Amino acid sequence: MTDPRKGVRLALSPARKMVIELLHHAQRVPSLPTMRQLDVSAVAEARARIASPPSWVAIFMRAYALVAEKRPELRRALIPFPYRHLYQHPYSECAILVEREWEGELVVLGARIRGPERMTLTDIHRELRRFKETPVLQVNYFRQILRVGRLPALLRRFIFWHSLYLSGYKRAKRLGTFMMSSLGDLGAEQGHPLTPLTTYFTFGPIGEDGEVTAKIIYDHRVMDDRCVARCLGDLERVLHAEILGELRALRRNVA
């Protein structure tokens, strides 16, 4: 009979084991956050005029990838073997974190969107909806994460080590060039999230005045703070130019 005064032991799920493994490697990265207040009031107004608008995550993902297209530092990674060097990927690979319910537990699973700078907002939004709504085991990325999470700890550690530190190309293909998530829809803002990748992009709630805090957490071994500050400035310009134009065109096409 269970003693009601004592708690219970809960086994770690495969998804939770993968989070622990990810953080183990992320803690080795000397990362710093840089933030900027952005005015997205015009973007918010254009988005509000569309019956089924793309999500803010889709909007910021495409904008960030467009900035990375012109700022190659955002597509670089430090690779320590066989000798320490920087690898630069030809396009962006976004590692997007998605919360799903799996076997009675709310877990965070990762998926990737390849080349969001070459996709439309509608296409990105459609992919994000697929990650949120498709049964977990029908999403290839989720199946891979859960499969690795069931492996012995030493084998999981080796798989991450092999993916992160030997080949820049494999690192980008398997894990992405940047990571992204947001708690803005919950009215919260992340402080200093960790990632083993070069950058982590996040944003807070969109204020009624159209103000939002955008933040880049970056690997200081790969890039410097002034470069990151310029990237945030570029992000605001891209939102006011390419993204705003695409939203207005989308409204005209729908109409």
Accessible surface in RSA format (square Angstrom, percent):
REM  Atomic radii and reference values for relative SASA: ProtOr
REM  Chains: A
REM  Algorithm: Lee & Richards
REM  Probe-radius: 1.40
REM  Slices: 20
REM RES _ NUM      All-atoms   Total-Side   Main-Chain    Non-polar    All polar
REM                ABS   REL    ABS   REL    ABS   REL    ABS   REL    ABS   REL
RES MET A   1   241.56 125.1 151.24 100.1  90.32 215.0 128.25 109.0 113.31 150.1
RES THR A   2    98.22  69.9  79.91  81.0  18.32  43.6  50.14  67.4  48.08  72.7
RES ASP A   3    42.39  29.7  33.09  32.9   9.30  22.0  24.95  58.7  17.43  17.4
RES PRO A   4   125.03  91.1  87.49  79.8  37.54 136.5  97.90  80.8  27.13 168.6
RES ARG A   5   211.55  88.8 171.66  87.5  39.90  95.0  80.54 110.1 131.01  79.4
RES LYS A   6   151.03  73.7 134.68  82.6  16.36  38.9  83.11  74.8  67.93  72.4
RES GLY A   7    72.92  89.9   0.00   N/A  72.92  89.9  41.32 113.4  31.60  70.8
RES VAL A   8   110.43  72.7  79.16  71.7  31.27  75.3  85.95  74.7  24.48  66.4
RES ARG A   9   242.26 101.7 211.34 107.7  30.91  73.6  86.61 118.4 155.65  94.3
RES LEU A  10   151.50  84.4 123.04  88.0  28.46  71.5 125.51  88.1  25.99  69.9
RES ALA A  11   104.05  95.7  65.17 100.6  38.88  88.4  75.88 106.9  28.16  74.6
RES LEU A  12    96.05  53.5  80.88  57.9  15.17  38.1  82.29  57.8  13.76  37.0
RES SER A  13    23.38  19.8  15.69  20.9   7.69  17.7  21.77  46.4   1.61   2.3
RES PRO A  14    23.92  17.4  23.92  21.8   0.00   0.0  23.92  19.7   0.00   0.0
RES ALA A  15     1.17   1.1   0.50   0.8   0.66   1.5   0.74   1.0   0.42   1.1
RES ARG A  16    84.65  35.5  83.99  42.8   0.66   1.6  24.84  34.0  59.81  36.2
RES LYS A  17    62.72  30.6  60.99  37.4   1.73   4.1  16.84  15.2  45.89  48.9
RES MET A  18    21.74  11.3  19.87  13.2   1.87   4.4  20.27  17.2   1.47   1.9
RES VAL A  19    35.54  23.4  33.99  30.8   1.55   3.7  35.52  30.9   0.02   0.1
RES ILE A  20    84.10  47.9  82.00  61.1   2.11   5.1  82.99  59.8   1.11   3.0
RES GLU A  21     5.39   3.1   5.28   4.0   0.11   0.3   0.13   0.2   5.26   4.3
RES LEU A  22    34.71  19.3  34.71  24.8   0.00   0.0  34.71  24.4   0.00   0.0
RES LEU A  23    67.85  37.8  67.85  48.5   0.00   0.0  67.85  47.7   0.00   0.0
RES HIS A  24    65.07  35.6  59.78  41.5   5.29  13.5  38.10  39.3  26.97  31.4
RES HIS A  25     1.89   1.0   1.25   0.9   0.63   1.6   1.25   1.3   0.63   0.7
RES ALA A  26     0.94   0.9   0.01   0.0   0.93   2.1   0.01   0.0   0.93   2.5
RES GLN A  27   130.15  72.8  99.28  72.6  30.87  73.5  27.84  59.3 102.31  77.6
RES ARG A  28   141.61  59.5 116.98  59.6  24.64  58.7  42.74  58.4  98.88  59.9
RES VAL A  29    16.24  10.7   7.70   7.0   8.54  20.6   8.01   7.0   8.23  22.3
RES PRO A  30    65.81  48.0  49.86  45.4  15.95  58.0  64.77  53.5   1.05   6.5
RES SER A  31    15.58  13.2   4.69   6.3  10.89  25.1   1.61   3.4  13.98  19.6
RES LEU A  32    80.44  44.8  80.44  57.5   0.00   0.0  80.44  56.5   0.00   0.0
RES PRO A  33    49.81  36.3  30.69  28.0  19.12  69.5  30.69  25.3  19.12 118.8
RES THR A  34    28.62  20.4  24.67  25.0   3.96   9.4  22.78  30.6   5.84   8.8
RES MET A  35   105.95  54.9  84.35  55.8  21.60  51.4  58.62  49.8  47.33  62.7
RES ARG A  36    98.97  41.6  91.75  46.8   7.21  17.2  29.05  39.7  69.91  42.4
RES GLN A  37    99.39  55.6  82.29  60.1  17.10  40.7  53.68 114.3  45.70  34.7
RES LEU A  38     0.00   0.0   0.00   0.0   0.00   0.0   0.00   0.0   0.00   0.0
RES ASP A  39    56.60  39.6  55.48  55.2   1.12   2.7  15.21  35.8  41.39  41.3
RES VAL A  40     0.07   0.0   0.07   0.1   0.00   0.0   0.07   0.1   0.00   0.0
RES SER A  41    48.84  41.3  43.15  57.6   5.69  13.1  26.54  56.5  22.30  31.2
RES ALA A  42    37.52  34.5  31.58  48.7   5.94  13.5  35.28  49.7   2.24   5.9
RES VAL A  43     0.00   0.0   0.00   0.0   0.00   0.0   0.00   0.0   0.00   0.0
RES ALA A  44    29.59  27.2  24.58  37.9   5.01  11.4  25.41  35.8   4.17  11.1
RES GLU A  45   100.83  57.9  93.00  70.4   7.83  18.6  38.43  74.3  62.40  50.9
RES ALA A  46     7.64   7.0   3.76   5.8   3.88   8.8   6.46   9.1   1.18   3.1
RES ARG A  47    54.88  23.0  54.88  28.0   0.00   0.0   0.41   0.6  54.47  33.0
RES ALA A  48    83.91  77.2  47.98  74.0  35.93  81.7  57.68  81.2  26.23  69.5
RES ARG A  49   136.25  57.2 109.65  55.9  26.61  63.3  35.10  48.0 101.15  61.3
RES ILE A  50     9.60   5.5   1.58   1.2   8.02  19.3   3.82   2.8   5.78  15.7
RES ALA A  51    92.61  85.2  52.17  80.5  40.45  92.0  65.13  91.7  27.48  72.8
RES SER A  52    97.37  82.3  77.40 103.3  19.96  46.0  46.35  98.7  51.01  71.5
RES PRO A  53    37.79  27.5  31.12  28.4   6.67  24.3  31.12  25.7   6.67  41.5
RES PRO A  54     3.00   2.2   2.15   2.0   0.85   3.1   2.81   2.3   0.19   1.2
RES SER A  55    30.24  25.6  29.00  38.7   1.24   2.8  29.65  63.1   0.59   0.8
RES TRP A  56    36.87  14.8  34.56  16.7   2.31   5.4  25.88  13.8  10.99  17.8
RES VAL A  57    38.12  25.1  38.00  34.4   0.12   0.3  38.00  33.0   0.12   0.3
RES ALA A  58     0.00   0.0   0.00   0.0   0.00   0.0   0.00   0.0   0.00   0.0
RES ILE A  59     0.00   0.0   0.00   0.0   0.00   0.0   0.00   0.0   0.00   0.0
RES PHE A  60     0.00   0.0   0.00   0.0   0.00   0.0   0.00   0.0   0.00   0.0
RES MET A  61     0.00   0.0   0.00   0.0   0.00   0.0   0.00   0.0   0.00   0.0
RES ARG A  62    33.94  14.3  33.94  17.3   0.00   0.0   0.00   0.0  33.94  20.6
RES ALA A  63     0.00   0.0   0.00   0.0   0.00   0.0   0.00   0.0   0.00   0.0
RES TYR A  64     2.29   1.1   2.29   1.3   0.00   0.0   2.29   1.7   0.00   0.0
RES ALA A  65     0.06   0.1   0.00   0.0   0.06   0.1   0.00   0.0   0.06   0.2
RES LEU A  66    19.15  10.7  18.31  13.1   0.84   2.1  18.31  12.9   0.84   2.3
RES VAL A  67     3.35   2.2   1.50   1.4   1.86   4.5   3.35   2.9   0.00   0.0
RES ALA A  68     0.34   0.3   0.34   0.5   0.00   0.0   0.34   0.5   0.00   0.0
RES GLU A  69    93.17  53.5  75.66  57.2  17.52  41.7  29.46  57.0  63.72  52.0
RES LYS A  70   154.63  75.4 127.53  78.2  27.10  64.5  93.66  84.3  60.97  64.9
RES ARG A  71    58.94  24.7  58.94  30.0   0.00   0.0   5.02   6.9  53.92  32.7
RES PRO A  72    37.25  27.1  37.25  34.0   0.00   0.0  37.25  30.8   0.00   0.0
RES GLU A  73    42.22  24.2  42.22  31.9   0.00   0.0   7.74  15.0  34.48  28.2
RES LEU A  74     0.87   0.5   0.17   0.1   0.71   1.8   0.17   0.1   0.71   1.9
RES ARG A  75    22.81   9.6  19.98  10.2   2.83   6.7   1.49   2.0  21.33  12.9
RES ARG A  76    66.27  27.8  63.84  32.5   2.43   5.8   3.97   5.4  62.31  37.8
RES ALA A  77     9.68   8.9   9.68  14.9   0.00   0.0   9.68  13.6   0.00   0.0
RES LEU A  78    20.33  11.3  14.10  10.1   6.23  15.7  14.10   9.9   6.23  16.8
RES ILE A  79     0.09   0.1   0.09   0.1   0.00   0.0   0.09   0.1   0.00   0.0
RES PRO A  80    39.08  28.5  29.68  27.1   9.40  34.2  29.68  24.5   9.40  58.4
RES PHE A  81    87.93  44.0  87.93  54.5   0.00   0.0  87.93  53.3   0.00   0.0
RES PRO A  82   117.41  85.6  84.68  77.2  32.73 119.0  89.88  74.2  27.53 171.1
RES TYR A  83   149.08  69.6 143.20  81.5   5.88  15.3 104.51  78.5  44.57  54.9
RES ARG A  84   166.83  70.0 141.39  72.1  25.44  60.6  48.84  66.7 117.99  71.5
RES HIS A  85    55.33  30.2  46.18  32.1   9.15  23.4  40.00  41.2  15.32  17.8
RES LEU A  86    84.68  47.2  57.92  41.4  26.76  67.3  57.92  40.7  26.76  72.0
RES TYR A  87    50.29  23.5  47.89  27.2   2.40   6.2  44.33  33.3   5.96   7.3
RES GLN A  88    83.60  46.7  63.80  46.6  19.80  47.2  18.93  40.3  64.67  49.0
RES HIS A  89     1.41   0.8   1.41   1.0   0.00   0.0   1.41   1.5   0.00   0.0
RES PRO A  90    98.40  71.7  66.71  60.8  31.68 115.2  75.59  62.4  22.81 141.8
RES TYR A  91    36.39  17.0  35.65  20.3   0.74   1.9  25.30  19.0  11.09  13.7
RES SER A  92     0.67   0.6   0.67   0.9   0.00   0.0   0.00   0.0   0.67   0.9
RES GLU A  93     1.46   0.8   1.46   1.1   0.00   0.0   0.00   0.0   1.46   1.2
RES CYS A  94     0.00   0.0   0.00   0.0   0.00   0.0   0.00   0.0   0.00   0.0
RES ALA A  95     8.39   7.7   8.39  12.9   0.00   0.0   8.39  11.8   0.00   0.0
RES ILE A  96     6.18   3.5   6.13   4.6   0.04   0.1   6.13   4.4   0.04   0.1
RES LEU A  97    48.42  27.0  32.70  23.4  15.72  39.5  33.26  23.4  15.16  40.8
RES VAL A  98     7.32   4.8   4.47   4.0   2.86   6.9   7.32   6.4   0.00   0.0
RES GLU A  99    93.01  53.4  82.69  62.6  10.32  24.6  18.44  35.7  74.57  60.9
RES ARG A 100    31.00  13.0  27.55  14.0   3.44   8.2   5.28   7.2  25.71  15.6
RES GLU A 101   116.84  67.1  98.19  74.3  18.65  44.4  27.64  53.5  89.21  72.8
RES TRP A 102    35.97  14.4  34.36  16.6   1.61   3.8  34.89  18.6   1.08   1.8
RES GLU A 103   137.48  78.9  90.60  68.5  46.88 111.6  48.52  93.9  88.96  72.6
RES GLY A 104    72.06  88.9   0.00   N/A  72.06  88.9  29.60  81.2  42.46  95.1
RES GLU A 105    58.40  33.5  54.50  41.2   3.91   9.3  35.44  68.6  22.96  18.7
RES LEU A 106   113.11  63.0  96.38  69.0  16.73  42.1  96.61  67.8  16.50  44.4
RES VAL A 107     1.67   1.1   0.99   0.9   0.68   1.6   1.67   1.5   0.00   0.0
RES VAL A 108    64.97  42.7  58.06  52.6   6.91  16.6  58.06  50.4   6.91  18.7
RES LEU A 109     1.08   0.6   0.01   0.0   1.07   2.7   1.08   0.8   0.00   0.0
RES GLY A 110    19.10  23.6   0.00   N/A  19.10  23.6  14.13  38.8   4.97  11.1
RES ALA A 111     1.78   1.6   0.00   0.0   1.78   4.0   0.86   1.2   0.92   2.4
RES ARG A 112    44.08  18.5  41.45  21.1   2.63   6.3   3.53   4.8  40.55  24.6
RES ILE A 113     4.57   2.6   1.82   1.4   2.74   6.6   4.57   3.3   0.00   0.0
RES ARG A 114   123.76  52.0 108.27  55.2  15.49  36.9  36.29  49.6  87.47  53.0
RES GLY A 115     0.51   0.6   0.00   N/A   0.51   0.6   0.00   0.0   0.51   1.1
RES PRO A 116     0.00   0.0   0.00   0.0   0.00   0.0   0.00   0.0   0.00   0.0
RES GLU A 117    15.32   8.8   5.19   3.9  10.13  24.1   0.52   1.0  14.80  12.1
RES ARG A 118   156.76  65.8 117.06  59.7  39.69  94.5  65.96  90.2  90.79  55.0
RES MET A 119    41.56  21.5  36.26  24.0   5.30  12.6  35.51  30.2   6.04   8.0
RES THR A 120    67.82  48.2  67.28  68.2   0.54   1.3  65.32  87.7   2.50   3.8
RES LEU A 121     0.73   0.4   0.73   0.5   0.00   0.0   0.73   0.5   0.00   0.0
RES THR A 122    52.06  37.0  49.24  49.9   2.81   6.7  44.99  60.4   7.06  10.7
RES ASP A 123    51.44  36.0  50.16  49.9   1.28   3.0   9.81  23.1  41.63  41.5
RES ILE A 124     0.00   0.0   0.00   0.0   0.00   0.0   0.00   0.0   0.00   0.0
RES HIS A 125    44.12  24.1  44.12  30.7   0.00   0.0  33.60  34.6  10.52  12.2
RES ARG A 126   138.75  58.3 135.47  69.1   3.28   7.8  67.45  92.2  71.30  43.2
RES GLU A 127    46.90  26.9  46.90  35.5   0.00   0.0  13.89  26.9  33.01  26.9
RES LEU A 128    17.41   9.7  16.68  11.9   0.73   1.8  16.92  11.9   0.49   1.3
RES ARG A 129   123.60  51.9 122.36  62.4   1.24   3.0  29.67  40.5  93.94  56.9
RES ARG A 130    91.30  38.3  84.55  43.1   6.76  16.1  50.75  69.4  40.55  24.6
RES PHE A 131     0.05   0.0   0.05   0.0   0.00   0.0   0.05   0.0   0.00   0.0
RES LYS A 132   110.18  53.8  97.00  59.5  13.19  31.4  64.67  58.2  45.51  48.5
RES GLU A 133   109.82  63.0  83.58  63.2  26.23  62.5  42.57  82.3  67.25  54.9
RES THR A 134    30.94  22.0  26.56  26.9   4.38  10.4  18.68  25.1  12.26  18.5
RES PRO A 135    75.98  55.4  68.91  62.8   7.07  25.7  75.98  62.7   0.00   0.0
RES VAL A 136     9.58   6.3   5.18   4.7   4.41  10.6   5.18   4.5   4.41  11.9
RES LEU A 137    88.43  49.3  82.19  58.8   6.25  15.7  82.20  57.7   6.24  16.8
RES GLN A 138   120.41  67.3  98.30  71.8  22.11  52.7  32.69  69.6  87.73  66.5
RES VAL A 139     0.08   0.1   0.08   0.1   0.00   0.0   0.08   0.1   0.00   0.0
RES ASN A 140    70.58  48.7  68.06  65.8   2.52   6.1  26.08  62.8  44.51  43.0
RES TYR A 141    49.59  23.2  48.06  27.3   1.52   4.0  17.99  13.5  31.60  38.9
RES PHE A 142     0.00   0.0   0.00   0.0   0.00   0.0   0.00   0.0   0.00   0.0
RES ARG A 143    85.20  35.8  81.88  41.7   3.32   7.9  27.46  37.5  57.74  35.0
RES GLN A 144    70.68  39.5  70.26  51.3   0.42   1.0  19.06  40.6  51.62  39.2
RES ILE A 145    33.77  19.2  32.58  24.3   1.19   2.9  33.77  24.3   0.00   0.0
RES LEU A 146     0.54   0.3   0.54   0.4   0.00   0.0   0.54   0.4   0.00   0.0
RES ARG A 147   131.78  55.3 130.49  66.5   1.29   3.1  60.50  82.7  71.28  43.2
RES VAL A 148    27.69  18.2  27.69  25.1   0.00   0.0  27.69  24.1   0.00   0.0
RES GLY A 149     0.01   0.0   0.00   N/A   0.01   0.0   0.00   0.0   0.01   0.0
RES ARG A 150   135.59  56.9 105.70  53.9  29.89  71.2  56.28  76.9  79.32  48.1
RES LEU A 151    51.54  28.7  48.89  35.0   2.65   6.7  49.31  34.6   2.23   6.0
RES PRO A 152    91.60  66.8  79.18  72.2  12.42  45.1  91.26  75.3   0.34   2.1
RES ALA A 153    61.95  57.0  53.53  82.6   8.42  19.2  53.72  75.6   8.23  21.8
RES LEU A 154   154.18  85.9 147.81 105.7   6.37  16.0 148.19 104.1   5.99  16.1
RES LEU A 155    79.19  44.1  75.41  54.0   3.78   9.5  78.25  55.0   0.94   2.5
RES ARG A 156    23.28   9.8  23.28  11.9   0.00   0.0   0.00   0.0  23.28  14.1
RES ARG A 157    92.71  38.9  92.71  47.3   0.00   0.0  32.33  44.2  60.38  36.6
RES PHE A 158   110.14  55.1 106.07  65.7   4.07  10.6 109.83  66.6   0.31   0.9
RES ILE A 159    54.34  30.9  52.72  39.3   1.62   3.9  54.34  39.1   0.00   0.0
RES PHE A 160    13.15   6.6  12.14   7.5   1.01   2.6  13.15   8.0   0.00   0.0
RES TRP A 161    81.72  32.8  81.72  39.6   0.00   0.0  65.74  35.1  15.98  25.9
RES HIS A 162    50.48  27.6  50.07  34.8   0.42   1.1  21.78  22.4  28.70  33.4
RES SER A 163     6.31   5.3   6.29   8.4   0.02   0.0   1.97   4.2   4.34   6.1
RES LEU A 164     0.43   0.2   0.43   0.3   0.00   0.0   0.43   0.3   0.00   0.0
RES TYR A 165    27.77  13.0  27.77  15.8   0.00   0.0  25.15  18.9   2.62   3.2
RES LEU A 166    65.74  36.6  52.41  37.5  13.33  33.5  52.41  36.8  13.33  35.9
RES SER A 167    33.39  28.2  28.25  37.7   5.14  11.8  22.57  48.1  10.82  15.2
RES GLY A 168     5.46   6.7   0.00   N/A   5.46   6.7   0.00   0.0   5.46  12.2
RES TYR A 169   117.74  55.0 116.88  66.5   0.85   2.2  86.00  64.6  31.74  39.1
RES LYS A 170    87.24  42.6  86.67  53.2   0.58   1.4  43.98  39.6  43.26  46.1
RES ARG A 171    12.75   5.4  12.75   6.5   0.00   0.0   1.72   2.4  11.03   6.7
RES ALA A 172     3.80   3.5   3.51   5.4   0.29   0.7   3.78   5.3   0.02   0.1
RES LYS A 173    45.57  22.2  42.81  26.3   2.76   6.6  28.41  25.6  17.16  18.3
RES ARG A 174    95.47  40.1  88.76  45.2   6.71  16.0  36.64  50.1  58.83  35.7
RES LEU A 175    38.59  21.5  34.31  24.5   4.28  10.8  36.26  25.5   2.33   6.3
RES GLY A 176     1.53   1.9   0.00   N/A   1.53   1.9   0.00   0.0   1.53   3.4
RES THR A 177    10.91   7.8   3.69   3.7   7.22  17.2   9.40  12.6   1.51   2.3
RES PHE A 178     0.46   0.2   0.46   0.3   0.00   0.0   0.46   0.3   0.00   0.0
RES MET A 179     9.37   4.9   9.37   6.2   0.00   0.0   8.81   7.5   0.57   0.8
RES MET A 180     0.04   0.0   0.04   0.0   0.00   0.0   0.04   0.0   0.00   0.0
RES SER A 181    14.87  12.6  12.72  17.0   2.15   5.0  12.88  27.4   2.00   2.8
RES SER A 182    23.30  19.7   3.10   4.1  20.20  46.5   2.45   5.2  20.85  29.2
RES LEU A 183    69.10  38.5  68.87  49.3   0.23   0.6  68.87  48.4   0.23   0.6
RES GLY A 184    11.19  13.8   0.00   N/A  11.19  13.8   3.83  10.5   7.36  16.5
RES ASP A 185   131.62  92.2  85.46  85.1  46.15 109.1  53.28 125.4  78.33  78.1
RES LEU A 186   137.58  76.6 105.39  75.4  32.19  80.9 112.10  78.7  25.47  68.5
RES GLY A 187    58.00  71.5   0.00   N/A  58.00  71.5  25.59  70.2  32.40  72.6
RES ALA A 188    42.57  39.1  36.05  55.6   6.51  14.8  42.57  59.9   0.00   0.0
RES GLU A 189    77.65  44.6  49.85  37.7  27.80  66.2  18.56  35.9  59.09  48.2
RES GLN A 190    34.51  19.3  28.21  20.6   6.30  15.0  12.64  26.9  21.87  16.6
RES GLY A 191    50.18  61.9   0.00   N/A  50.18  61.9  35.78  98.2  14.41  32.3
RES HIS A 192    79.93  43.7  59.55  41.4  20.38  52.1  41.33  42.6  38.60  44.9
RES PRO A 193    21.61  15.8   8.51   7.8  13.11  47.6  21.18  17.5   0.43   2.7
RES LEU A 194    62.95  35.1  51.87  37.1  11.08  27.8  51.91  36.5  11.05  29.7
RES THR A 195     2.72   1.9   1.59   1.6   1.13   2.7   1.59   2.1   1.13   1.7
RES PRO A 196     5.94   4.3   2.25   2.1   3.69  13.4   2.25   1.9   3.69  22.9
RES LEU A 197     2.35   1.3   1.47   1.1   0.87   2.2   1.59   1.1   0.75   2.0
RES THR A 198     2.23   1.6   1.18   1.2   1.05   2.5   0.03   0.0   2.19   3.3
RES THR A 199     0.00   0.0   0.00   0.0   0.00   0.0   0.00   0.0   0.00   0.0
RES TYR A 200     5.54   2.6   5.54   3.2   0.00   0.0   2.45   1.8   3.08   3.8
RES PHE A 201     0.00   0.0   0.00   0.0   0.00   0.0   0.00   0.0   0.00   0.0
RES THR A 202     1.20   0.9   1.20   1.2   0.00   0.0   0.99   1.3   0.21   0.3
RES PHE A 203     8.42   4.2   7.06   4.4   1.36   3.5   8.06   4.9   0.36   1.0
RES GLY A 204     0.47   0.6   0.00   N/A   0.47   0.6   0.25   0.7   0.22   0.5
RES PRO A 205    52.35  38.2  44.52  40.6   7.83  28.4  45.80  37.8   6.54  40.7
RES ILE A 206    49.51  28.2  22.32  16.6  27.19  65.5  22.32  16.1  27.19  73.8
RES GLY A 207    31.30  38.6   0.00   N/A  31.30  38.6  25.72  70.6   5.57  12.5
RES GLU A 208   194.22 111.5 148.28 112.2  45.94 109.4  71.78 138.8 122.44 100.0
RES ASP A 209   100.43  70.3  75.51  75.2  24.92  58.9  51.35 120.8  49.08  48.9
RES GLY A 210     3.56   4.4   0.00   N/A   3.56   4.4   2.89   7.9   0.67   1.5
RES GLU A 211    60.92  35.0  57.21  43.3   3.71   8.8  24.63  47.6  36.29  29.6
RES VAL A 212     1.95   1.3   0.00   0.0   1.95   4.7   1.95   1.7   0.00   0.0
RES THR A 213    20.22  14.4  17.76  18.0   2.45   5.8   4.16   5.6  16.05  24.3
RES ALA A 214     0.00   0.0   0.00   0.0   0.00   0.0   0.00   0.0   0.00   0.0
RES LYS A 215     7.48   3.6   7.48   4.6   0.00   0.0   1.19   1.1   6.29   6.7
RES ILE A 216     1.35   0.8   1.35   1.0   0.00   0.0   1.35   1.0   0.00   0.0
RES ILE A 217     0.48   0.3   0.22   0.2   0.26   0.6   0.22   0.2   0.26   0.7
RES TYR A 218     3.15   1.5   2.66   1.5   0.49   1.3   0.49   0.4   2.66   3.3
RES ASP A 219     3.58   2.5   3.07   3.1   0.52   1.2   0.00   0.0   3.58   3.6
RES HIS A 220    74.34  40.6  63.07  43.8  11.27  28.8  39.66  40.9  34.68  40.4
RES ARG A 221   108.70  45.6  75.94  38.7  32.76  78.0  43.13  59.0  65.57  39.7
RES VAL A 222    14.71   9.7   0.01   0.0  14.69  35.4   0.98   0.8  13.73  37.2
RES MET A 223     7.46   3.9   0.11   0.1   7.34  17.5   7.10   6.0   0.36   0.5
RES ASP A 224    81.92  57.4  80.71  80.3   1.21   2.9  18.49  43.5  63.44  63.3
RES ASP A 225    75.71  53.0  74.72  74.4   0.99   2.3  17.04  40.1  58.68  58.5
RES ARG A 226   170.47  71.6 167.48  85.4   2.99   7.1  61.14  83.6 109.33  66.3
RES CYS A 227    17.24  13.0  16.23  18.1   1.01   2.4  14.43  36.6   2.81   3.0
RES VAL A 228     0.00   0.0   0.00   0.0   0.00   0.0   0.00   0.0   0.00   0.0
RES ALA A 229    46.63  42.9  41.92  64.7   4.71  10.7  43.56  61.3   3.06   8.1
RES ARG A 230   118.64  49.8 111.97  57.1   6.66  15.9  42.01  57.4  76.63  46.4
RES CYS A 231     1.37   1.0   0.59   0.7   0.78   1.8   0.59   1.5   0.78   0.8
RES LEU A 232     1.07   0.6   1.07   0.8   0.00   0.0   1.07   0.8   0.00   0.0
RES GLY A 233     4.13   5.1   0.00   N/A   4.13   5.1   3.46   9.5   0.67   1.5
RES ASP A 234    23.28  16.3  22.99  22.9   0.28   0.7  10.07  23.7  13.21  13.2
RES LEU A 235     1.61   0.9   1.61   1.1   0.00   0.0   1.61   1.1   0.00   0.0
RES GLU A 236    25.79  14.8  25.79  19.5   0.00   0.0   7.52  14.5  18.27  14.9
RES ARG A 237   144.89  60.8 141.10  71.9   3.79   9.0  74.68 102.1  70.21  42.5
RES VAL A 238    12.32   8.1  11.78  10.7   0.54   1.3  12.32  10.7   0.00   0.0
RES LEU A 239     0.05   0.0   0.05   0.0   0.00   0.0   0.05   0.0   0.00   0.0
RES HIS A 240    77.48  42.3  62.91  43.7  14.57  37.3  40.94  42.2  36.54  42.5
RES ALA A 241    58.63  53.9  42.43  65.5  16.19  36.8  52.49  73.9   6.14  16.3
RES GLU A 242    71.49  41.0  58.80  44.5  12.69  30.2  44.78  86.6  26.71  21.8
RES ILE A 243     0.00   0.0   0.00   0.0   0.00   0.0   0.00   0.0   0.00   0.0
RES LEU A 244    14.90   8.3  14.90  10.7   0.00   0.0  14.90  10.5   0.00   0.0
RES GLY A 245    36.28  44.7   0.00   N/A  36.28  44.7  31.47  86.4   4.82  10.8
RES GLU A 246    40.07  23.0  32.53  24.6   7.54  18.0  33.61  65.0   6.47   5.3
RES LEU A 247     0.08   0.0   0.00   0.0   0.08   0.2   0.00   0.0   0.08   0.2
RES ARG A 248   122.95  51.6 120.70  61.5   2.25   5.4  35.27  48.2  87.69  53.1
RES ALA A 249    33.51  30.8  32.80  50.6   0.71   1.6  33.51  47.2   0.00   0.0
RES LEU A 250    35.79  19.9  34.13  24.4   1.67   4.2  35.44  24.9   0.35   0.9
RES ARG A 251   103.86  43.6 102.82  52.4   1.03   2.5  12.99  17.8  90.87  55.1
RES ARG A 252   157.60  66.2 140.13  71.4  17.47  41.6  66.68  91.1  90.92  55.1
RES ASN A 253   123.67  85.3  90.59  87.5  33.08  79.7  28.61  68.9  95.06  91.9
RES VAL A 254    92.24  60.7  62.26  56.4  29.97  72.2  69.33  60.2  22.90  62.1
RES ALA A 255   116.32 107.0  47.88  73.9  68.44 155.7  71.60 100.8  44.72 118.5
END  Absolute sums over single chains surface
CHAIN  1 A    13237.1      10902.6       2334.6       7405.0       5832.1
END  Absolute sums over all chains
TOTAL         13237.1      10902.6       2334.6       7405.0       5832.1
